[in-house]
Amino acid sequence: MNDDIAQAFIAQAKRHLIEEFLPKLRRCITELSAQQLWWRPNQNSNSVGNLLLHLEGNVRQWIIAGLAGKPDNRRRDEEFAQREAIPAGRLMQRLERTVEEAIQVMEGLDTASLLEKRPIQVYQVSGLQAIFHVVEHFSHHTGQILYITKSVKDIDLHLYDL
């Protein structure tokens, strides 16, 4: 029974990341020019490009390093400091590859590993908490990217058509 619950939790996390959030992000970047991708309303706000870098770093740190024990080479501050334009396609490829790698890690987890505590950043979290954090964090920043795209382009993204 516990493994059924664990697998259902992982399946739902995968569904959110792959079927809900990534298609919305792809839709946004197809609408934005290179200049709009890196536009920020002020120095205390992030561009879509910075948020894509940040999502990739977060997934890599919390799932791939945190749950699979791979090296944690994240430089979080650089995700927000990036000002030189990186093409949208390259950003999405990196993010998609990282999410695919994270999904592989998640699919290898059983109930015991989902309950095991491990250090991630300054926290002691279970595998469940780490995955829940990544999905919630991804949702938050996907919403920001949607808002920025709709504001900059003044369009309906037709997200229910995805």
Secondary structure in CASP SS format (residue, H / E / C, confidence):
PFRMAT SS
TARGET T0000
AUTHOR 0000-0000-0000
METHOD secondary structure of the structure
MODEL  1
M C 1.00
N H 1.00
D H 1.00
D H 1.00
I H 1.00
A H 1.00
Q H 1.00
A H 1.00
F H 1.00
I H 1.00
A H 1.00
Q H 1.00
A H 1.00
K H 1.00
R H 1.00
H H 1.00
L H 1.00
I H 1.00
E H 1.00
E H 1.00
F H 1.00
L H 1.00
P H 1.00
K H 1.00
L H 1.00
R H 1.00
R H 1.00
C H 1.00
I H 1.00
T H 1.00
E H 1.00
L C 1.00
S C 1.00
A H 1.00
Q H 1.00
Q H 1.00
L H 1.00
W C 1.00
W C 1.00
R C 1.00
P C 1.00
N C 1.00
Q C 1.00
N C 1.00
S C 1.00
N C 1.00
S C 1.00
V H 1.00
G H 1.00
N H 1.00
L H 1.00
L H 1.00
L H 1.00
H H 1.00
L H 1.00
E H 1.00
G H 1.00
N H 1.00
V H 1.00
R H 1.00
Q H 1.00
W H 1.00
I H 1.00
I H 1.00
A H 1.00
G C 1.00
L C 1.00
A C 1.00
G C 1.00
K C 1.00
P C 1.00
D C 1.00
N C 1.00
R C 1.00
R C 1.00
R H 1.00
D H 1.00
E H 1.00
E H 1.00
F H 1.00
A H 1.00
Q C 1.00
R C 1.00
E C 1.00
A C 1.00
I C 1.00
P C 1.00
A H 1.00
G H 1.00
R H 1.00
L H 1.00
M H 1.00
Q H 1.00
R H 1.00
L H 1.00
E H 1.00
R H 1.00
T H 1.00
V H 1.00
E H 1.00
E H 1.00
A H 1.00
I H 1.00
Q H 1.00
V H 1.00
M H 1.00
E H 1.00
G C 1.00
L C 1.00
D C 1.00
T H 1.00
A H 1.00
S H 1.00
L H 1.00
L H 1.00
E C 1.00
K E 1.00
R E 1.00
P E 1.00
I E 1.00
Q C 1.00
V C 1.00
Y E 1.00
Q E 1.00
V E 1.00
S E 1.00
G H 1.00
L H 1.00
Q H 1.00
A H 1.00
I H 1.00
F H 1.00
H H 1.00
V H 1.00
V H 1.00
E H 1.00
H H 1.00
F H 1.00
S H 1.00
H H 1.00
H H 1.00
T H 1.00
G H 1.00
Q H 1.00
I H 1.00
L H 1.00
Y H 1.00
I H 1.00
T H 1.00
K H 1.00
S H 1.00
V H 1.00
K H 1.00
D C 1.00
I C 1.00
D C 1.00
L C 1.00
H C 1.00
L H 1.00
Y H 1.00
D H 1.00
L C 1.00
END
